[in-house]
Amino acid sequence: MMGRITQNMLNTQMLRNLGSNLTRMSTMQEQLSTNRRINRPSDDPVGLSFAMRYRSELSANEQHQENVDSATSWLEFTDTMLDQAGKVFNRIRELSVQGANGSNSKDAMNAIKSEIDQLYSQLVTIGNTDFNGKRIFNGQKTDVKPYEEATAEEAETDDAPIKFDIGFGTTLAVNITGSKVFGEKDATDNAFALLKELSTNLDANDHTAISNMLGRLDSRIGTFLEVRADIGAKLNRIELAQDRLKDSEMNLTTLQTKVEDADVAEVITNLKTSENVYQSSLSVGANLIKPSLIDFLR
């Protein structure tokens, strides 16, 4: 059996409805001022959890892009240094062929020796190159100069990789050790040892010995070219990773916008509707309350 509806019940319900309408309008006005659909956890708990996840992934993506930029700079600088080393190796090869020619005079051999000695020093300088204060050819011992002028052929460079996170679960070692570029200690094709031996043979005017060295020199140049190719492959991989990260950033930003941002046109429409409803409620409420006041006065 339904209970009797009193005037007080009608008034209470009317005030409750007006309050709810005001709350809705306040929420929509806040959305318009912030241009955000979610301004506090209570607005959409589920949506907020998605938004927080997207923000976290965007933050990680930004860090990966910074890592990609750093890795690219390191690899490009290394490639520049290897290009310089490549020119030195090519010149050494040319001079070695000239030195193997038995028709050279002693003065010509001395001139070749002088240039070979200069190229040795140039290779040592390249081997000690630093990028932003870090030696690029000495593994993780970036604060240690790997080569000394007098004993470069005896150096043993650190072979620990320097890795960058360039994606979710993806790392890339960007450094090339000096031993791969210039040869291992005691190796028959160690560039520094070859140059010292070549200088000695030029000084001794030993054309045969110089000719016999060409195979070992070619071995070093061949290994060096493989190292340069590896750098090129890593740069290509970095470029692909960069493209993927940019695509991910765009997708994540779109998803975040759909969850967090307010649809301004929809909010304005709903706000106008709520304002009309509120004004109508006030008019109806005034008419509802008036008779009760008259009755009370009587």
C-alpha angles and dihedrals in degrees: 000000000000117000123235113275108228130201089248091056090052091050093048093049091047092052091047091052092047090050092050090050092050090050091052091049091048090052092050092046089052090050090052093049094047097030086224128119093203115051099153135016093257091061092072118344093184093045090048092056090054091046092052091050092050091049091051092049091047090052091051090046090053091052091049090052090052088050091050090052091050092046091049092052091049094048094045091050090048090050090052090053091047089051089056091047089049091056089050092051091049091051091048089053092051092048092047091055089049091049092052089060107103093207093071117114122231090256091053091050090050091052091051090048091051091054092045089055090052091049089052090056090046091054090050089052091050090048090055095047116139129204115206088343096312124112104235099202101050104075114231092340089088093153094059124084103230101201135052120196095235098043107025092131090060096054121118110199123208111260099198112127125241105219133193127198103234099170144355104310092350124116131174129199107222103181129090117205121233091236090064093048101041102019138264122286111275091011114141090232098047103143096218093047090048092052093049091049091046091051090051093049091048090051089050091047088234103160095172094054090049091051090051090054095060094084092054090046091052089051090056092046091049092053090045091054090052089054091052090049089052090054090051091051091051091050089053090050091049090052091053091048090051091053091049092050092051090050090049091049091053093048094046092047090052092050092047091050092052091052101040110025123084123237096237096197092050093046092051091050092049091045092053090048091049091049091052091048090048093051091048090049091052091051093048091044093053091053090046094052097042098072092047091055092048090048090050092052092051 
